[in-house]
């Protein structure tokens, strides 16, 4: 079950990950004029409160759908899980609801930092002319409509259905991936154990 929620967290974070800078922050100076243009674009793509709405209104349905997909991969499916825990379905419904309610305010607090990072990234990746073109597009009715819906597109059933297909594959491949990680890091010394752990 932990693997499922890890996969769900990764998929749920996809919009933010897709827009975050690919490389660690550098000391490369940012052109103030380009940054100002980029900030206008980001304000449209990530409107204030969008993550709160996504977590509160869309996250429970998304997670319940992913749980349904996960149960389909378990031998015996829902029957086996229901036998192990008669309250499984209701427990999951409550859990996803509470998680969405709690993650919403958290993501809302993170939104300003996300916008700052996105603006800096856009100002480095796009020229002033390209950013001006984007700004002009987002000033149109079609651009505004696209910007307001962009983040929410990732919660649409059509997109989620394709993303959910990844969950069984990720769960199936995770043991092999972890074995390769262990092999690739075998030459490194073991990390120190937290203080208080018994030997």
Contact map, one row per residue, 1 for C-alpha under 8 A:
1111100000000000000000000000000000000000000000000000000000000000000000000000000000000000000000000000000000000000000000000000000000000000000000000000000000000000000000000000000000000000000000000000000
1111110000000000000000000000000000000000000000000000000000000000000000000000000000000000000000000000000000000000000000000000000000000000000000000000000000000000000000000000000000000000000000000000000
1111111000000000000000000000000000000000000000000000000000000000000000000000000000000000000000000000000000000000000000000000000000000000000000000000000000000000000000000010000000000000000000000000000
1111111100000000000000000000000000000000000000000000000000000000001001000000000000000000000000000000000000000000000000000000000000000000000000000000000000000000000000100010000000000000000000000000000
1111111110000000000000000000000000000000000000000000000000000000000000000000000000000000000000000000000000000000000000000000000000000000000000000000000000000000000000000000000000000000000000000000000
0111111111000000000000000000000000000000000000000000000000000000000000000000000000000000000000000000000000000000000000000000000000000000000000000000000000000000000000000000000000000000000000000000000
0011111111100000000000000000000000000000000000000000000000000000000000000000000000000000000000000000000000000000000000000000000000000000000000000000000000000000000000100110000000000000000000000000000
0001111111110000000000000000000000000000000000000000000000000010010000000000000000000000000000000000000000000000000000000000000000000000000000000000000000000000000000100000000000000000000000000000000
0000111111111000000000000000000000000000000000000000000000000000000000000000000000000000000000000000000000000000000000000000000000000000000000000000000000000000000000000000000000000000000000000000000
0000011111111100000000000000000000000000000000000000000000000000000000000000000000000000000000000000000000000000000000000000000000000000000000000000000000000000000000000000000000000000000000000000000
0000001111111100000000000000000000000000000000000000000000000000000000000000000000000000000000000000000000000000000000000000000000000000000000000000000000000000001000000000000000000000000000000000000
0000000111111110000000000000000000000000000000000000000000100000000000000000000000000000000000000000000000000000000000000000000000000000000000000000000000000000000000000000000000000000000000000000000
0000000011111111100000000000000000000000000000000000000000000000000000000000000000000000000000000000000000000000000000000000000000000000000000000000000000000000000000000000000000000000000000000000000
0000000001111111110000000000000000000000000000000000000000000000000000000000000000000000000000000000000000000000000000000000000000000000000000000000000000000000000000000000000000000000000000000000000
0000000000011111111000000000000000000000000000000000000000000000000000000000000000000000000000000000000000000000000000000000000000000000000000000000001001000000000000000000000000000000000000000000000
0000000000001111111100000000000000000000000000000000000000000000000000000000000000000000000000000000000000000000010000000000000000000000000000000000000000000000000000000000000000000000000000000000000
0000000000001111111100000000000000000000000000000000000000000000000000000000000000000000000000000000000000000000000000000000000000000000000000000000000000000000000000000000000000000000000000000000000
0000000000000111111100000000000000000000000000000000000000000000000000000000000000000000000000000000000000000000000000000000000000000000000000000000000000000000000000000000000000000000000000000000000
0000000000000011111110000000000000000000000000000000000000000000000000000000000000000000000000000000000000000000000001000000000000000000000000000000000000000000000000000000000000000000000000000000000
0000000000000001111111000000000000000000000000000000000000000000000000000000000000000000000000000000000000000000010011001000000000000000000000000000000000000000000000000000000000000000000000000000000
0000000000000000001111111000000000000000000000000000000000000000000000000000000000000000000000000000000000000000000011001000000000000000000000000000000000000000000000000000000000000000000000000000000
0000000000000000000111110000000000000000000000000000000000000000000000000000000000000000000000000000000000000000000000000000000000000000000000000000000000000000000000000000000000000000000000000000000
0000000000000000000011111000000000000000000000000000000000000000000000000000000000000000000000000000000000000000000000000000000000000000000000000000000000000000000000000000000000000000000000000000000
0000000000000000000011111100000000000000000000000000000000000000000000000000000000000000000000000000000000000000000000000000000000000000000000000000000000000000000000000000000000000000000000000000000
0000000000000000000010111110000000000000000000000000000000000000000000000000000000000000000000000000000000000000000000000000000000000000000000000000000000000000000000000000000000000000000000000000000
0000000000000000000000011111000000000000000000000000000000000000000000000000000000000000000000000000000000000000000000000000000000000000000000000000000000000000000000000000000000000000000000000000000
0000000000000000000000001111100000000000000000000000000000000000000000000000000000000000000000000000000000000000000000000000000000000000000000000000000000000000000000000000000000000000000000000000000
0000000000000000000000000111110000000000000000000000000000000000000000000000000000000000000000000000000000000000000000000000000000000000000000000000000000000000000000000000000000000000000000000000000
0000000000000000000000000011111000000000000000000000000000000000000000000000000000000000000000000000000000000000000000000000000000000000000000000000000000000000000000000000000000000000000000000000000
0000000000000000000000000001111101100000000000000000000000000000000000000000000000000000000000000000000000000000000000010011000000000000000000000000000000000000000000000000000000000000000000000000000
0000000000000000000000000000111111100000000000000000000000000000000000000000000000000000000000000000000000000000000000000010000000000000000000000000000000000000000000000000000000000000000000000000000
0000000000000000000000000000011111110000000000000000000000000000000000000000000000000000000000000000000000000000000000000000000000000000000000000000000000000000000000000000000000000000000000000000000
0000000000000000000000000000001111111000000000000000000000000000000000000000000000000000000000000000000000000000000000000000000100000000000000000000000000000000000000000000000000000000000000000000000
0000000000000000000000000000011111111100000000000000000000000000000000000000000000000000000000000000000000000000000000000010001100100000000000000000000000000000000000000000000000000000000000000000000
0000000000000000000000000000011111111110000000000000000000000000000000000000000000000000000000000000000000000000000000110110000000000000000000000000000000000000000000000000000000000000000000000000000
0000000000000000000000000000000111111111000000000000000000000000000000000000000000000000000000000000000000000000000000000000000000000000000000000000000000000000000000000000000000000000000000000000000
0000000000000000000000000000000011111111100000000000000000000000000000000000000000000000000000000000000000000000000000000010000100110010000000000000000000000000000000000000000000000000000000000000000
0000000000000000000000000000000001111111110000000000000000000000000000000000000000000000000000000000000000000000000000110110000000100000000000000000000000000000000000000000000000000000000000000000000
0000000000000000000000000000000000111111111000000000000000000000000000000000000000000000000000000000000000000000001100100000000000000000000000000000000000000000000000000000000000000000000000000000000
0000000000000000000000000000000000011111111100000000000000000000000000000000000000000000000000000000000000000000000000000000000000000010000000000000000000000000000000000000000000000000000000000000000
0000000000000000000000000000000000001111111110000000000000000000000000000000000000000000000000000000000000000000000000100000000000100110010000000000000000000000000000000000000000000000000000000000000
0000000000000000000000000000000000000111111111100000000000000000000000000000000000000000000000000000000000000000001001100000000000000000000000000000000000000000000000000000000000000000000000000000000
0000000000000000000000000000000000000011111111110000000000000000000000000000000000000000000000000000000000000000001000000000000000000000000000000000000000000000000000000000000000000000000000000000000
0000000000000000000000000000000000000001111111100000000000000000000000000000000000000000000000000000000000000000000000000000000000000000010000010011000000000000000000000000000000000000000000000000000
0000000000000000000000000000000000000000111111100000000000000000000000000000000000000000000000000000000000000000000000000000000000000000000000000011011000000000000000000000000000000000000000000000000
0000000000000000000000000000000000000000011111110100000000000000000000000000000000000000000000000000000000000000001000000000000000000000000000000011001000000000000000000000000000000000000000000000000
0000000000000000000000000000000000000000011111111100000000000000000000000000000000000000000000000000000000000000000000000000000000000000000000000001000000000000000000000000000000000000000000000000000
0000000000000000000000000000000000000000001001111100000000000000000000000000000000000000000000000000000000000010000000000000000000000000000000000000000000000000000000000000000000000000000000000000000
0000000000000000000000000000000000000000000000111111100000000000000000000000000000000000000000000000000000010010000000000000000000000000000000000000000000000000000000000000000000000000000000000000000
0000000000000000000000000000000000000000000001111111110000000000000000000000000000000000000000000000000000010000000000000000000000000000000000000000001100000000000000000000000000000000000000000000000
0000000000000000000000000000000000000000000000001111111000000000000000000000000000000000000000000000000100110010000000000000000000000000000000000000000000000000000000000000000000000000000000000000000
0000000000000000000000000000000000000000000000001111111100000000000000000000000000000000000000000000001110110000000000000000000000000000000000000000000000000000000000000000000000000000000000000000000
0000000000000000000000000000000000000000000000001111111111000000000000000000000000000000000000000000000100000000000000000000000000000000000000000000000000000000000000000000000000000000000000000000000
0000000000000000000000000000000000000000000000000111111111100000000000000000000000000000000000000000000100000000000000000000000000000000000000000000000100100000000000000000000000000000000000000000000
0000000000000000000000000000000000000000000000000011111111110000000000000000000000000000000000000001101100000000000000000000000000000000000000000000000000000000000000000000000000000000000000000000000
0000000000000000000000000000000000000000000000000001111111110000000000000000000000000000000000001001101100000000000000000000000000000000000000000000000000000000000000000000000000000000000000000000000
0000000000000000000000000000000000000000000000000000111111111000000000000000000000000000000000000001000000000000000000000000000000000000000000000000000000000000000000000000000000000000000000000000000
0000000000000000000000000000000000000000000000000000111111111100000000000000000000000000000000000000000000000000000000000000000000000000000000000000000000100000000000000000000000000000000000000000000
0000000000010000000000000000000000000000000000000000011111111110000000000000000000000000000000011001000000000000000000000000000000000000000000000000000000000000000000000000000000000000000000000000000
0000000000000000000000000000000000000000000000000000001111111111000000000000000000000000000010011011000000000000000000000000000000000000000000000000000000000000000000000000000000000000000000000000000
0000000000000000000000000000000000000000000000000000000011111111100000000000000000000000000000000000000000000000000000000000000000000000000000000000000000000000000000000000000000000000000000000000000
0000000000000000000000000000000000000000000000000000000001111111110000000000000000000000000000000000000000000000000000000000000000000000000000000000000000100001000000000000000000000000000000000000000
0000000100000000000000000000000000000000000000000000000000111111111000000000000000000000000000010000000000000000000000000000000000000000000000000000000000000000000000000000000000000000000000000000000
0000000000000000000000000000000000000000000000000000000000011111111100000000000000000000000110010000000000000000000000000000000000000000000000000000000000000000000000000000000000000000000000000000000
0000000000000000000000000000000000000000000000000000000000001111111110000000000000000000000000000000000000000000000000000000000000000000000000000000000000000000000100000000000000000000000000000000000
0000000100000000000000000000000000000000000000000000000000000111111111000000000000000000000000000000000000000000000000000000000000000000000000000000000000000000000100100000000000000000000000000000000
0001000000000000000000000000000000000000000000000000000000000011111111100000000000000000000000000000000000000000000000000000000000000000000000000000000000000000000000000000000000000000000000000000000
0000000000000000000000000000000000000000000000000000000000000001111111110000000000000000000000000000000000000000000000000000000000000000000000000000000000000000000000000000000000000000000000000000000
0000000000000000000000000000000000000000000000000000000000000000111111111000000000000000000000000000000000000000000000000000000000000000000000000000000000000000000110110000000000000000000000000000000
0001000000000000000000000000000000000000000000000000000000000000011111111100000000000000000000000000000000000000000000000000000000000000000000000000000000000000000000110000000000000000000000000000000
0000000000000000000000000000000000000000000000000000000000000000001111111100110000000000000000000000000000000000000000000000000000000000000000000000000000000000000000000000000000000000000000000000000
0000000000000000000000000000000000000000000000000000000000000000000111111110110000000000000000000000000000000000000000000000000000000000000000000000000000000000000000000000000000000000000000000000000
0000000000000000000000000000000000000000000000000000000000000000000011111110100000000000000000000000000000000000000000000000000000000000000000000000000000000000000000010000000000000000000000000000000
0000000000000000000000000000000000000000000000000000000000000000000001111111100000000000000000000000000000000000000000000000000000000000000000000000000000000000000000000000000000000000000000000000000
0000000000000000000000000000000000000000000000000000000000000000000000011111100100000000000000000000000000000000000000000000000000000000000000000000000000000000000000000000000000000000000000000000000
0000000000000000000000000000000000000000000000000000000000000000000000000111111110000000000000000000000000000000000000000000000000000000000000000000000000000000000000000000000000000000000000000000000
0000000000000000000000000000000000000000000000000000000000000000000000111111111110000000000000000000000000000000000000000000000000000000000000000000000000000000000000000000000000000000000000000000000
0000000000000000000000000000000000000000000000000000000000000000000000110001111111000000000000000000000000000000000000000000000000000000000000000000000000000000000000000000000000000000000000000000000
0000000000000000000000000000000000000000000000000000000000000000000000000001111111100000000000000000000000000000000000000000000000000000000000000000000000000000000000000000000000000000000000000000000
0000000000000000000000000000000000000000000000000000000000000000000000000011111111110000000000000000000000000000000000000000000000000000000000000000000000000000000000000000000000000000000000000000000
0000000000000000000000000000000000000000000000000000000000000000000000000001111111111101000000000000000000000000000000000000000000000000000000000000000000000000000000000000000000000000000000000000000
0000000000000000000000000000000000000000000000000000000000000000000000000000011111111111100000000000000000000000000000000000000000000000000000000000000000000000000000000000000000000000000000000000000
0000000000000000000000000000000000000000000000000000000000000000000000000000001111111100000000000000000000000000000000000000000000000000000000000000000000000000000000000000000000000000000000000000000
0000000000000000000000000000000000000000000000000000000000000000000000000000000111111100000000000000000000000000000000000000000000000000000000000000000000000000000000000000000000000000000000000000000
0000000000000000000000000000000000000000000000000000000000000000000000000000000011111111000000000000000000000000000000000000000000000000000000000000000000000000000000000000000000000000000000000000000
0000000000000000000000000000000000000000000000000000000000000000000000000000000011111111100000000000000000000000000000000000000000000000000000000000000000000000000000000000000000000000000000000000000
0000000000000000000000000000000000000000000000000000000000000000000000000000000001001111111000000000000000000000000000000000000000000000000000000000000000000000000000000000000000000000000000000000000
0000000000000000000000000000000000000000000000000000000000000000000000000000000011001111111100000000000000000000000000000000000000000000000000000000000000000000000000000000000000000000000000000000000
0000000000000000000000000000000000000000000000000000000000000000000000000000000001000111111110000000000000000000000000000000000000000000000000000000000000000000000000000000000000000000000000000000000
0000000000000000000000000000000000000000000000000000000000000000000000000000000000000011111111000000000000000000000000000000000000000000000000000000000000000000000000000000000000000000000000000000000
0000000000000000000000000000000000000000000000000000000000000000000000000000000000000011111111100000000000000000000000000000000000000000000000000000000000000000000000000000000000000000000000000000000
0000000000000000000000000000000000000000000000000000000000000001000000000000000000000001111111110000000000000000000000000000000000000000000000000000000000000000000000000000000000000000000000000000000
0000000000000000000000000000000000000000000000000000000000010001000000000000000000000000111111111000000000000000000000000000000000000000000000000000000000000000000000000000000000000000000000000000000
0000000000000000000000000000000000000000000000000000000000000000000000000000000000000000011111111100000000000000000000000000000000000000000000000000000000000000000000000000000000000000000000000000000
0000000000000000000000000000000000000000000000000000000000000000000000000000000000000000001111111110000000000000000000000000000000000000000000000000000000000000000000000000000000000000000000000000000
0000000000000000000000000000000000000000000000000000000000110011000000000000000000000000000111111111000000000000000000000000000000000000000000000000000000000000000000000000000000000000000000000000000
0000000000000000000000000000000000000000000000000000000100110000000000000000000000000000000011111111100000000000000000000000000000000000000000000000000000000000000000000000000000000000000000000000000
0000000000000000000000000000000000000000000000000000000000000000000000000000000000000000000001111111110000000000000000000000000000000000000000000000000000000000000000000000000000000000000000000000000
0000000000000000000000000000000000000000000000000000000000010000000000000000000000000000000000111111111000000000000000000000000000000000000000000000000000000000000000000000000000000000000000000000000
0000000000000000000000000000000000000000000000000000001110110000000000000000000000000000000000011111111100000000000000000000000000000000000000000000000000000000000000000000000000000000000000000000000
0000000000000000000000000000000000000000000000000000001100000000000000000000000000000000000000001111111110000000000000000000000000000000000000000000000000000000000000000000000000000000000000000000000
0000000000000000000000000000000000000000000000000000000000000000000000000000000000000000000000000111111111000000000000000000000000000000000000000000000000000000000000000000000000000000000000000000000
0000000000000000000000000000000000000000000000000001001100000000000000000000000000000000000000000011111111100000000000000000000000000000000000000000000000000000000000000000000000000000000000000000000
0000000000000000000000000000000000000000000000000011111100000000000000000000000000000000000000000001111111110000000000000000000000000000000000000000000000000000000000000000000000000000000000000000000
0000000000000000000000000000000000000000000000000001000000000000000000000000000000000000000000000000111111111000000000000000000000000000000000000000000000000000000000000000000000000000000000000000000
0000000000000000000000000000000000000000000000000000000000000000000000000000000000000000000000000000011111111100000000000000000000000000000000000000000000000000000000000000000000000000000000000000000
0000000000000000000000000000000000000000000000000011000000000000000000000000000000000000000000000000001111111110000000000000000000000000000000000000000000000000000000000000000000000000000000000000000
0000000000000000000000000000000000000000000000001111000000000000000000000000000000000000000000000000000111111111000000000000000000000000000000000000000000000000000000000000000000000000000000000000000
0000000000000000000000000000000000000000000000000000000000000000000000000000000000000000000000000000000011111111000000000000000000000000000000000000000000000000000000000000000000000000000000000000000
0000000000000000000000000000000000000000000000000000000000000000000000000000000000000000000000000000000001111111110000000000000000000000000000000000000000000000000000000000000000000000000000000000000
0000000000000000000000000000000000000000000000011010000000000000000000000000000000000000000000000000000000111111111000000000000000000000000000000000000000000000000000000000000000000000000000000000000
0000000000000000000000000000000000000000000000000000000000000000000000000000000000000000000000000000000000011111111100000000000000000000000000000000000000000000000000000000000000000000000000000000000
0000000000000000000000000000000000000000000000000000000000000000000000000000000000000000000000000000000000000111111110000000000000000000000000000000000000000000000000000000000000000000000000000000000
0000000000000001000100000000000000000000000000000000000000000000000000000000000000000000000000000000000000000111111111000000000000000000000000000000000000000000000000000000000000000000000000000000000
0000000000000000000000000000000000000010011001000000000000000000000000000000000000000000000000000000000000000011111111100000000000000000000000000000000000000000000000000000000000000000000000000000000
0000000000000000000000000000000000000010000000000000000000000000000000000000000000000000000000000000000000000001111111110000000000000000000000000000000000000000000000000000000000000000000000000000000
0000000000000000000110000000000000000000000000000000000000000000000000000000000000000000000000000000000000000000111111111000000000000000000000000000000000000000000000000000000000000000000000000000000
0000000000000000001110000000000000000000010000000000000000000000000000000000000000000000000000000000000000000000011111111100000000000000000000000000000000000000000000000000000000000000000000000000000
0000000000000000000000000000000000100110110000000000000000000000000000000000000000000000000000000000000000000000001111111110000000000000000000000000000000000000000000000000000000000000000000000000000
0000000000000000000000000000010000100100000000000000000000000000000000000000000000000000000000000000000000000000000111111111000000000000000000000000000000000000000000000000000000000000000000000000000
0000000000000000000110000000000000000000000000000000000000000000000000000000000000000000000000000000000000000000000011111111100000000000000000000000000000000000000000000000000000000000000000000000000
0000000000000000000000000000000000100100000000000000000000000000000000000000000000000000000000000000000000000000000001111111110000000000000000000000000000000000000000000000000000000000000000000000000
0000000000000000000000000000011001101100000000000000000000000000000000000000000000000000000000000000000000000000000000111111111100100000000000000000000000000000000000000000000000000000000000000000000
0000000000000000000000000000010000000000000000000000000000000000000000000000000000000000000000000000000000000000000000011111111000000000000000000000000000000000000000000000000000000000000000000000000
0000000000000000000000000000000000000000000000000000000000000000000000000000000000000000000000000000000000000000000000001111111000000000000000000000000000000000000000000000000000000000000000000000000
0000000000000000000000000000000000000000000000000000000000000000000000000000000000000000000000000000000000000000000000000111111101100000000000000000000000000000000000000000000000000000000000000000000
0000000000000000000000000000000001000000000000000000000000000000000000000000000000000000000000000000000000000000000000000011111111100000000000000000000000000000000000000000000000000000000000000000000
0000000000000000000000000000000011001000000000000000000000000000000000000000000000000000000000000000000000000000000000000010011111110000000000000000000000000000000000000000000000000000000000000000000
0000000000000000000000000000000000000000000000000000000000000000000000000000000000000000000000000000000000000000000000000000001111111000000000000000000000000000000000000000000000000000000000000000000
0000000000000000000000000000000000000000000000000000000000000000000000000000000000000000000000000000000000000000000000000000011111111100000000000000000000000000000000000000000000000000000000000000000
0000000000000000000000000000000001001100100000000000000000000000000000000000000000000000000000000000000000000000000000000010011111111110000000000000000000000000000000000000000000000000000000000000000
0000000000000000000000000000000000001000000000000000000000000000000000000000000000000000000000000000000000000000000000000000000111111111000000000000000000000000000000000000000000000000000000000000000
0000000000000000000000000000000000000000000000000000000000000000000000000000000000000000000000000000000000000000000000000000000011111111100000000000000000000000000000000000000000000000000000000000000
0000000000000000000000000000000000000000100000000000000000000000000000000000000000000000000000000000000000000000000000000000000001111111110000000000000000000000000000000000000000000000000000000000000
0000000000000000000000000000000000001001100000000000000000000000000000000000000000000000000000000000000000000000000000000000000000111111111000000000000000000000000000000000000000000000000000000000000
0000000000000000000000000000000000000000000000000000000000000000000000000000000000000000000000000000000000000000000000000000000000011111111100000000000000000000000000000000000000000000000000000000000
0000000000000000000000000000000000000000000000000000000000000000000000000000000000000000000000000000000000000000000000000000000000001111111101100000000000000000000000000000000000000000000000000000000
0000000000000000000000000000000000000000100100000000000000000000000000000000000000000000000000000000000000000000000000000000000000000111111111110110000000000000000000000000000000000000000000000000000
0000000000000000000000000000000000000000000000000000000000000000000000000000000000000000000000000000000000000000000000000000000000000011111110110000000000000000000000000000000000000000000000000000000
0000000000000000000000000000000000000000000000000000000000000000000000000000000000000000000000000000000000000000000000000000000000000001111111110000000000000000000000000000000000000000000000000000000
0000000000000000000000000000000000000000000000000000000000000000000000000000000000000000000000000000000000000000000000000000000000000000011111111000000000000000000000000000000000000000000000000000000
0000000000000000000000000000000000000000000000000000000000000000000000000000000000000000000000000000000000000000000000000000000000000000110111111100000000000000000000000000000000000000000000000000000
0000000000000000000000000000000000000000000000000000000000000000000000000000000000000000000000000000000000000000000000000000000000000000111111111110000000000000000000000000000000000000000000000000000
0000000000000000000000000000000000000000000100000000000000000000000000000000000000000000000000000000000000000000000000000000000000000000011111111111000000000000000000000000000000000000000000000000000
0000000000000000000000000000000000000000000000000000000000000000000000000000000000000000000000000000000000000000000000000000000000000000000011111111100000000000000000000000000000000000000000000000000
0000000000000000000000000000000000000000000000000000000000000000000000000000000000000000000000000000000000000000000000000000000000000000010001111111110000000000000000000000000000000000000000000000000
0000000000000000000000000000000000000000000111000000000000000000000000000000000000000000000000000000000000000000000000000000000000000000010000111111111000000000000000000000000000000000000000000000000
0000000000000000000000000000000000000000000111100000000000000000000000000000000000000000000000000000000000000000000000000000000000000000000000011111111100000000000000000000000000000000000000000000000
0000000000000000000000000000000000000000000000000000000000000000000000000000000000000000000000000000000000000000000000000000000000000000000000001111111110000000000000000000000000000000000000000000000
0000000000000000000000000000000000000000000010000000000000000000000000000000000000000000000000000000000000000000000000000000000000000000000000000111111111000000000000000000000000000000000000000000000
0000000000000010000000000000000000000000000011000100000000000000000000000000000000000000000000000000000000000000000000000000000000000000000000000011111111000000000000000000000000000000000000000000000
0000000000000000000000000000000000000000000000000100010000000000000000000000000000000000000000000000000000000000000000000000000000000000000000000001111111110000000000000000000000000000000000000000000
0000000000000000000000000000000000000000000000000000000000000000000000000000000000000000000000000000000000000000000000000000000000000000000000000000111111110010000000000000000000000000000000000000000
0000000000000010000000000000000000000000000000000000000000000000000000000000000000000000000000000000000000000000000000000000000000000000000000000000011111110011000000000000000000000000000000000000000
0000000000000000000000000000000000000000000000000000010001000100000000000000000000000000000000000000000000000000000000000000000000000000000000000000000111111011000000000000000000000000000000000000000
0000000000000000000000000000000000000000000000000000000000000000000000000000000000000000000000000000000000000000000000000000000000000000000000000000000111111111000000000000000000000000000000000000000
0000000000000000000000000000000000000000000000000000000000000000000000000000000000000000000000000000000000000000000000000000000000000000000000000000000000111111100000000000000000000000000000000000000
0000000000000000000000000000000000000000000000000000000000000000000000000000000000000000000000000000000000000000000000000000000000000000000000000000000000011111110000000000000000000000000000000000000
0000000000000000000000000000000000000000000000000000000000000000000000000000000000000000000000000000000000000000000000000000000000000000000000000000000011111111111000000000000000000000000000000000000
0000000000000000000000000000000000000000000000000000000000000100000000000000000000000000000000000000000000000000000000000000000000000000000000000000000001111111111100000000000000000000000000000000000
0000000000000000000000000000000000000000000000000000000000000000000000000000000000000000000000000000000000000000000000000000000000000000000000000000000000001111111110000000000000000000000000000000000
0000000000000000000000000000000000000000000000000000000000000000000000000000000000000000000000000000000000000000000000000000000000000000000000000000000000000111111111000000000000000000000000000000000
0000000000100000000000000000000000000000000000000000000000000000000000000000000000000000000000000000000000000000000000000000000000000000000000000000000000000011111111100000000000000000000000000000000
0000000000000000000000000000000000000000000000000000000000000000110010000000000000000000000000000000000000000000000000000000000000000000000000000000000000000001111111110000000000000000000000000000000
0000000000000000000000000000000000000000000000000000000000000000000010000000000000000000000000000000000000000000000000000000000000000000000000000000000000000000111111111000000000000000000000000000000
0000000000000000000000000000000000000000000000000000000000000000000000000000000000000000000000000000000000000000000000000000000000000000000000000000000000000000011111111100000000000000000000000000000
0001001100000000000000000000000000000000000000000000000000000000010011000000000000000000000000000000000000000000000000000000000000000000000000000000000000000000001111111110000000000000000000000000000
0000000000000000000000000000000000000000000000000000000000000000000011001000000000000000000000000000000000000000000000000000000000000000000000000000000000000000000111111111000000000000000000000000000
0000000000000000000000000000000000000000000000000000000000000000000000000000000000000000000000000000000000000000000000000000000000000000000000000000000000000000000011111111100000000000000000000000000
0000001000000000000000000000000000000000000000000000000000000000000000000000000000000000000000000000000000000000000000000000000000000000000000000000000000000000000001111111110000000000000000000000000
0011001000000000000000000000000000000000000000000000000000000000000000000000000000000000000000000000000000000000000000000000000000000000000000000000000000000000000000111111111000000000000000000000000
0000000000000000000000000000000000000000000000000000000000000000000000000000000000000000000000000000000000000000000000000000000000000000000000000000000000000000000000011111111000000000000000000000000
0000000000000000000000000000000000000000000000000000000000000000000000000000000000000000000000000000000000000000000000000000000000000000000000000000000000000000000000001111111110000000000000000000000
0000000000000000000000000000000000000000000000000000000000000000000000000000000000000000000000000000000000000000000000000000000000000000000000000000000000000000000000000111111111000000000000000000000
0000000000000000000000000000000000000000000000000000000000000000000000000000000000000000000000000000000000000000000000000000000000000000000000000000000000000000000000000011111111100000000000000000000
0000000000000000000000000000000000000000000000000000000000000000000000000000000000000000000000000000000000000000000000000000000000000000000000000000000000000000000000000000111111110000000000000000000
0000000000000000000000000000000000000000000000000000000000000000000000000000000000000000000000000000000000000000000000000000000000000000000000000000000000000000000000000000111111111000000000000000000
0000000000000000000000000000000000000000000000000000000000000000000000000000000000000000000000000000000000000000000000000000000000000000000000000000000000000000000000000000011111111100000000000000000
0000000000000000000000000000000000000000000000000000000000000000000000000000000000000000000000000000000000000000000000000000000000000000000000000000000000000000000000000000001111111110000000000000000
0000000000000000000000000000000000000000000000000000000000000000000000000000000000000000000000000000000000000000000000000000000000000000000000000000000000000000000000000000000111111111000000000000000
0000000000000000000000000000000000000000000000000000000000000000000000000000000000000000000000000000000000000000000000000000000000000000000000000000000000000000000000000000000011111111100000000000000
0000000000000000000000000000000000000000000000000000000000000000000000000000000000000000000000000000000000000000000000000000000000000000000000000000000000000000000000000000000001111111110000000000000
0000000000000000000000000000000000000000000000000000000000000000000000000000000000000000000000000000000000000000000000000000000000000000000000000000000000000000000000000000000000111111110000000000000
0000000000000000000000000000000000000000000000000000000000000000000000000000000000000000000000000000000000000000000000000000000000000000000000000000000000000000000000000000000000011111111000000000000
0000000000000000000000000000000000000000000000000000000000000000000000000000000000000000000000000000000000000000000000000000000000000000000000000000000000000000000000000000000000001111111100000000000
0000000000000000000000000000000000000000000000000000000000000000000000000000000000000000000000000000000000000000000000000000000000000000000000000000000000000000000000000000000000000111111110000000000
0000000000000000000000000000000000000000000000000000000000000000000000000000000000000000000000000000000000000000000000000000000000000000000000000000000000000000000000000000000000000001111110000000000
0000000000000000000000000000000000000000000000000000000000000000000000000000000000000000000000000000000000000000000000000000000000000000000000000000000000000000000000000000000000000000111111000000000
0000000000000000000000000000000000000000000000000000000000000000000000000000000000000000000000000000000000000000000000000000000000000000000000000000000000000000000000000000000000000000011111100000000
0000000000000000000000000000000000000000000000000000000000000000000000000000000000000000000000000000000000000000000000000000000000000000000000000000000000000000000000000000000000000000000111110000000
0000000000000000000000000000000000000000000000000000000000000000000000000000000000000000000000000000000000000000000000000000000000000000000000000000000000000000000000000000000000000000000011111000000
0000000000000000000000000000000000000000000000000000000000000000000000000000000000000000000000000000000000000000000000000000000000000000000000000000000000000000000000000000000000000000000001111100000
0000000000000000000000000000000000000000000000000000000000000000000000000000000000000000000000000000000000000000000000000000000000000000000000000000000000000000000000000000000000000000000000111110100
0000000000000000000000000000000000000000000000000000000000000000000000000000000000000000000000000000000000000000000000000000000000000000000000000000000000000000000000000000000000000000000000011111100
0000000000000000000000000000000000000000000000000000000000000000000000000000000000000000000000000000000000000000000000000000000000000000000000000000000000000000000000000000000000000000000000001111100
0000000000000000000000000000000000000000000000000000000000000000000000000000000000000000000000000000000000000000000000000000000000000000000000000000000000000000000000000000000000000000000000000111110
0000000000000000000000000000000000000000000000000000000000000000000000000000000000000000000000000000000000000000000000000000000000000000000000000000000000000000000000000000000000000000000000001111111
0000000000000000000000000000000000000000000000000000000000000000000000000000000000000000000000000000000000000000000000000000000000000000000000000000000000000000000000000000000000000000000000000001111
0000000000000000000000000000000000000000000000000000000000000000000000000000000000000000000000000000000000000000000000000000000000000000000000000000000000000000000000000000000000000000000000000000111
